Amino acid sequence: MATYKFSTPYVLEGPSGKHRLFYFAKLRKGITIVKSGGVYSQIRYSVDSDLNNYDEVYRGGYVTRGVSEATKAALIAGGVGVTEANFVVE
């Protein structure tokens, strides 16, 4: 059975600074995916102390290694913007 590297979804935010040229640049901001009570949700601005209250946490902007086939299928079916493109075979 294969394992995967999972990269969380992201959004592009901008401008990335106050100078005129920064208005053309965007920053990638990762979205945290959490599971609570069997339901997956997105969190844009997570608080570290609150993350202990969830069953599963996938921090935005990080890569999670060792994700199983079953977890991959559950994340895609969870309806939180996760697709096949978020996974790479290890």
C-alpha positions in Angstrom: 0.0 0.0 0.0 1.4 3.4 -1.0 1.9 6.3 1.3 1.6 10.0 0.2 3.0 13.4 1.0 0.0 15.8 1.5 0.3 19.5 0.9 -2.6 21.6 2.2 -4.6 23.8 -0.1 -3.6 27.5 -0.3 -4.9 30.9 -1.3 -3.0 33.8 -2.9 -3.1 37.0 -0.8 -1.9 40.4 -1.8 -0.6 42.9 -2.1 2.5 41.6 -0.4 3.8 45.1 0.7 3.2 48.8 0.5 5.4 49.8 -2.4 3.7 50.1 -5.8 5.5 47.0 -7.2 4.2 44.8 -4.3 0.7 45.3 -5.6 1.5 42.8 -8.4 3.0 40.1 -6.0 0.9 37.6 -4.1 1.8 35.4 -1.2 0.8 31.8 -0.8 -1.1 31.3 2.5 -1.7 27.7 3.5 -5.1 26.7 4.8 -5.2 24.4 7.9 -7.4 21.3 7.5 -8.9 19.8 10.8 -11.1 16.9 11.6 -13.5 16.9 14.5 -16.4 14.4 15.1 -15.7 12.8 11.7 -16.1 16.1 9.8 -13.3 17.9 8.0 -13.1 21.7 8.0 -10.9 24.5 6.9 -9.3 27.0 9.2 -7.6 30.1 7.8 -6.1 31.5 11.0 -5.5 28.8 13.5 -4.5 29.3 17.1 -2.0 26.7 18.4 -3.7 26.1 21.7 -7.0 25.3 19.9 -5.4 22.7 17.6 -5.3 20.1 20.5 -9.1 20.0 20.4 -9.2 18.3 17.0 -8.9 14.6 16.1 -6.7 15.3 13.1 -4.8 18.5 12.1 -3.0 19.2 8.9 -1.2 22.6 9.3 -1.5 25.1 6.5 1.7 25.6 4.5 3.3 22.4 5.7 3.8 19.0 4.1 2.5 15.9 6.0 4.4 12.7 5.1 3.1 9.1 5.5 -0.6 9.7 4.6 -2.4 6.4 3.9 -4.7 5.6 1.1 -7.7 5.7 3.4 -6.8 9.1 4.8 -6.2 10.4 1.3 -9.7 9.2 0.2 -11.3 10.7 3.3 -9.6 14.1 2.8 -10.7 14.3 -0.9 -14.3 13.2 0.0 -14.3 15.7 2.9 -15.3 18.6 0.8 -12.6 21.0 2.0 -10.9 21.8 -1.3 -8.5 18.9 -1.2 -7.9 17.2 -4.6 -5.5 14.6 -6.1 -3.1 17.4 -6.8 -2.5 17.8 -3.1 -0.9 14.4 -2.9 2.5 13.0 -4.1 3.4 9.3 -3.8 6.4 8.9 -1.4 
